[in-house]
């Protein structure tokens, strides 16, 4: 299936019904699964047989959808989680523990930055943040003996910087650790980080994958390419017996292709239970079936809006990697030749007041703490998510008071531009 086109994978991968079986993925809305003998169930607990015993760990509906996303990204295994935040946490915590260190791009979603910088630090996991434009020498200098992972976002939210995936992957591999890439904004339709050297890929499926603001979720995809046994001393959780699961050695039993996701399921999902509901997985699959059709329209609308904003004197700056004037244009062209996403950020000259006035006048674009939806939405951090900060503090954080993040939906671009023009006027 992975050799087929991305559109075919969006529609067909993950689930193939047998004769007389449901054409659509069935929703297995059950907490538990019945077995005839305790021996049958015991084989599941020993990971000697495949199957299901409790939806907190695994569910057939979820696994069908996870298999589809794995095929779309070109990975060997995947698991759904309750949110994108849970996916990033699981991906990192699966190979990190107290005393570990992470190297991460400084240009990432604020919630993920806080997860790594604050919450995981409380767990004894340290981090060094590096600029997405850091030189090879600066990247190498960030690694330590206890570094266990490198992390970045393909297109950062909301800065819209583009990660040089190949260069970051090379740096990670020089130091014997995997590169984890959050690929939420481009989706596998426009970029597949595994093809550029990434080892683990995550998504907030809440965004473009669902695409309709209906279901919160996340996913982790393993490339199956990182050799855990070659770096056995760094990853004892994968390469030595797990005494909490019958002494199993994941890398030996499941190999590079299955060790990472199996451990994340048998250990982290077992203990933390951040499962995606089967109903949400079903809704996610409906979104995936049209993802390859929707993404080009999002890109078309985003580029049209970005180009229009460049012509307006009220606008001080436009961030969109599809613009030739954008500092990340060449990287975007390399990794995303068909375009990245429909999210545009721009700074209004009038600052906080101008942004607030602009957004009040919008008719089509709704003010929401959301992006990557079929409907256009926008947000001014200074008057919402970063409301507690002064204009000076906002500037220090790289978020000017007049910054507006707009996620261009699937409406006609002429109507979006007319709405923006009216609000600017």
N, C-alpha and C positions, 0 to 999 in steps of 0.2 A: 504493500500500500504506500510506503514512504517514497517509492519511485514514481508514483503518479503525481499529477499536477496538484497544486495547493487547493484549487477549487474542488477537485474530486475528493481530496482528503477531507475538506470541510464538510462535504455532504455525506460521504460514504464510510469514512474510517471509524474504527472502534467497535462497531456492532454490525453483525451480519446475521439476520434472522434465518432460522431453518424453515423447513417446509411446514406451513400452517402456523408459524409463530408471528407475533406482532411485528408489523413493519416499522413502527416507531419504537424507540427505546422504552421498555416498560419501566414504570415507576414502582420500585420495590419498597413500598412504604411500610416497612416492618423493622422493629428494633432487633428481633431475634430470628433464629433459623433452627428448624427442628431436625434432629437426627435419630436414627433407629437405635444406635448403640453408643455407649460411652467411648468405645474404641474408635469409632468413626470421628467423633469430636476430638478425641485425643490426638489423632493424626493432624488435625488442623492446628491445635495448640503447639504441636512439635514442628510445625511448618513442613511436615512430610507430605501433606496433600493440600491442594488448593480448594478454597471454598470460603464460607462465611459462617460466623457464629454470633456476631454482635455488631450492630451498625456503627457503634462508636469507633470501631477500627476500620471496617470496610463495608461497602454495600455494592451490590451488582450494578445498580444504576450509575453510581459514581464511577465505578471502574470502566464501564463502557465509554463514558465521556472522557475520562482521563486517558484512556487508550487512544481516543480520537486526537486529543491534543498532543500526545506523545508523537503520533504519526505526523501531525502538522508541523511540529518543531524538528522532526528528525531524531527523536530520542528513543530510548529503549524501554523506559518505564516512566510512569507519572502517577501522582496522587492529587486528588482534590482536597482543598481545605476550606474552612468556613469563611475566610477572607484573604485578601492579598497580604495583609499584615501577618496573618498566621502562616502563609506560605513562605514569606521571607524569614520569619522567625524559625520555622521548622528547618528550612534549608540551611541556615547558619548553625542553629543549635544541634543539628544532627551530627556535625563534625567539630563543634566547639564545646568547651566546658570551662569551668573556673580555672583561670591561669592561661587561657588561650588569648590570641590576639587576632584582630581582623584588620585588613587594609581596605578602605572603602573610598569611593569617589565622594567628594564633598558636595557634588551637585546631584542630590537625590531628593525624593519626596520627603517633606518635613516629618511626616509620621514615621517613615523608615529611619530617618536621621535620629529621631528621638528614641526609637526602639534600640538602635545600636549604641548611641551616645549615652543614654540615660538608663534605660531598663536593663539592657544586657550588661552594662557596667556594674549594676547592682548585683549581678550574678557572677561577677568576677572575671568578665570577658572584656578585655581592653580593645581600643580601636585607634587607628591612625587614619585621618582623613587626608586625601590627596586631591589636588586639582585635576579635573578631567583633561586639562592641557599639560599636565606635568610631564617633564622630560623622562626618558628612560632611566637616567641617573637618579632623578627624584623619586621615581617609582621604586627602584631597587632599594633606595635608602629607607623607605618606609617599612620594609619587611624586617621581621625579627625572628629569632630562633623558634619562638612560640606562635608564629603566625600560622593560622590554619585555613584561612579563606580570604579571597579578594571579592569585592562586591561593587556593582555599578548598575546604572539604568541605561538602556539603549538610547532613549530620549528622556531626559530628566523632566520631572513634574515639580514645579511649573517653569523652571528656568529654560527648558527646551535646548539644553546643551546635548551634544551627541557624543556618546562614548566611542573611543577608538578601540573597538572590541578586540581586534587582532593584536594590538600593541599591549593592551591590558592582559590578554590571555598569555602572551609570550612572557610578560613579567611574572605573572602568577606561576607559570610552569617552570621558569628559571629557578623559582624558590620552592618548587615541589608542592604547590597548593592549587586547588581548583578555583576557577573564576565562576562566580555566580552572577548572572545578569537578569535583571528585571526587564522583561520585554513587553510590558503592558501597552505602551503607546503605539508602537508600530504593528504589534501582533505578528504571528508567523506569516501572515499574508505579505507583509512588507519587509520583514527582516527575520532571519533565522540565525540567532547568535551562535548556535552549535556549529554551523558551517564556517564560522570565523574563529573557532577555537574555544568558545565558552563550554564549560563542563556541566553546569546546572542552569536551568532557565526557570524563572518564576513569572507569574502574572497575577494581577488582580483581575479575575474574570468578571468582576463587577462592571468593568469598563467596556471596551469595544467588543470583547468576546460575547458578553450578554447583549450589550448594545441597546437595551431598552429600559434601563433603570428598574429592572424587575427583581433581580436576584443577586445578593451579595455572595462573593466567593473568591477562591484563589486556587492556584495550581502550581505544583512543582514538577518539572520534567528533568530527568537525568539523561545525559548524552550517552552514558555507558562507556565513555572513553577514558575517564580518569582511572589510573592504575593504583588502587588503594594499597595493594600488597607491596608495591614498589616503594611506598612511603609508610610502611606499616608502623614505624615508631611514632608517626604524627597522628595516626588515626586508630588508636587501640579499640575504639568503639566498634570499628568495622573489621578489624584484623585479629582481635583476640576474643576469647569466649565471652558471650554475654550471659552472665550468671543470672540475670533477671529473666532470661528466656532460654532456659534449659542448656546453657553453655554453647549456644550456636555461634559460629564464626561466620558472619554475614558475607564477607568477601570471598571466603572459601566455598561456601555452599551455593551462593547465588552469582558469583563472579562480578566483574565490573558492570555488567549490564543490569543486574538486579539488586545488588547489595545496598545501595544508598536508599532506594525507595522502600525496600523491605524493612530495613532498620527503622526508617522514619515511621512506617506503619506499625510494626510490631512493638516499638518502644515509645516513640513520641506520641503517636495518635492513641495508643493504649493508655498512656499516662495523662495526657493533656486533653484529648477528646475534641480537638477543633475540626470536627467533621463537617463537610457540607451536607445539607439536607438533600435527600433524593429528589424532592420536589424542585429545589433550586438547581440541581444538576440537570434535570429534565428541561427546565427553562433555559439554562445555559446552552444545552445542545441545540435547541431551536435557534438561538442566536448564532451559534457556530455554523449552522447550515447556510447562512446568508453572509457570513463574514467577508468572504472573498468578493462579494458583490457590493457590500457597503463601504469597505475601506477605500476604494478608488474615489467614491463620491465624497467621503470625508476629506480626503486629500485635495480633491478639486476645489471644494468649498473653502478649506483652510488657506490654500494658496491664493484664491481669488480675493478673500477678505484681507489677507496679509498685504497683497499688492495694492489694494484700495487704500488701506490704512497708511501706506507709505506716501500716498499723494496728499494726505491731509495735513495742513499746517498745525492743527490742534494736537497732533501726535508727535511726541518727541523721539520715540524709538519703537521699532517693531522687531520682535523676536520670532522667527520662523525659519527653521533650517532649510526649507525649500526655496527661500529667496537667495538670489545670487549674491546679494550684499551681506548675507548672514555669515558670521565667522565660521560657522559649522557647515556651510554649504557643501564643501568638497567631501567632508566625511560623510555627510548625509547621502551624497550622490554615490559614494563607494558602497555603503552598507544598505542603502534604501533607494535604489535607482528608480523605483516606481512611486516614491514619495514616502513620507513617514506617517503623519497622522493629521487630524483636523484641529489640533489645539494651537492657538495663536496667543501670544501675550504681547501687550503693548503699553507704553507709558504715555499718559496724557500730560501735557505741559502744565495744566492747572492744578496738578497734584490731587490730594485727597478729595477736595471739593468738586473738582472737575470730574473725577471718576464717579463720585456719588451722583452727581447731576446726570452724567451720561447714562448710567445704568437705570436711573429712574425713568428715563425717556424711552427705553427699549420696549418694543411691543412683542417681537417674536422671541428674542433671547431672554430666558428666564434667569433670575438670580438664584443660584443653587451651589451647594458645596459638593459638586459633582462634575465629572468630565466624561467625554467619550460616550455620548448618548446619541440616539437617533434625533433628539431634539437639541437645538442650540441652547447652551447655558453659559453663564459667565459669573465671575467673582472678582471682587476687589479686596485683596488681602488686608489692606489698611483699615477697611471698615467692617471686616468680618473676622477671619481667622487670626489676624495679627492686630486686632483692634486695640489691644492694651499697649502697643508700642508707639513711641513718639515718631515724628517724621525723621528725626536724626537716627534713631535706632533702626528704623526701617531701611534707611540708606546703608547703614553699616551691615545689615543682613542681606543686602543686595536686592531688596524688595522696595522700590520707590513707592511713595504714597499714592502716586497716580497710576500704578500698575493695574491693568485689567487682564485677567486670564479668560479667554473666550474659547469654548469648545464648539466648533462648527458642526452642526448636525447634518441631516439629510435633506433639509429644505432646499428650494431653488436658490442658488447663490445670488441671483439678482434681488431676491426678496431680502436676503440677509444683508446685502450691501445697502439696500434702501433703508432698512431698519437702522443700521449703524449710521448712515449719513444723516438721517433724521435726528438721531440721538446726539450726534456731534453738533448739529446745527442748533 
